[in-house]
Amino acid sequence: MTPPPNARQQILEILRSAARTPVAEIATRLELGEAEVAEHIAELEKSKTVLGYRAVVNHEKLENEPCLGIIEVNITPQRSVGYDEIAAQIYRFPEVILCYLVSGAYDLIVFVEGKNLKDVALFVSQKLATIEHVNRTATHFILRKYKEAGIILADEEKVQRLPITP
């Protein structure tokens, strides 16, 4: 049995779509030995290509649904370090769950989680906006999630609507 030329990439794709897939199942699907698959996974973890495994949670099913804010941040890059130093100040806050450098009107997109809308608003006004070189922010709040990490969260109910005609 010859291993697929891109076995490691195929293993990554399986883990990305279903992180709890047993090694035996991955081995069967890719026609590899279990030891070989386990070795690939161990190497991916050791090299920090795979950083962890997470559950995708439908927060609407929880009693205390957290509030998620998406904040666009405009900053002045600093000489010799660019955006990295300011981004590091931001992503180290425990409220920050994602932080990306992006193109467009804003420089960073920051996802923040709080207990409620007020927590997120206070984070923006008291922590984020007060950082030196942060010039402007625009905050958006998630009202409803339909799909996350490739998983559909919304109930698949068909909406009955009348056709629109000109």
HULINGI-V973990 format. One record per helix or strand of 3 or more residues. SS is the DSSP state (H for helix, E for strand). FROM is the first residue (numbers start at 0). LEN is the number of residues. Records with the same first field share a line. If there is no record, write none. Layout:
SS: FROM-LEN, FROM-LEN
//
This chain:
H: 6-11, 22-8, 33-13, 58-3, 83-8, 116-12
E: 66-9, 95-6, 107-7, 133-8
//
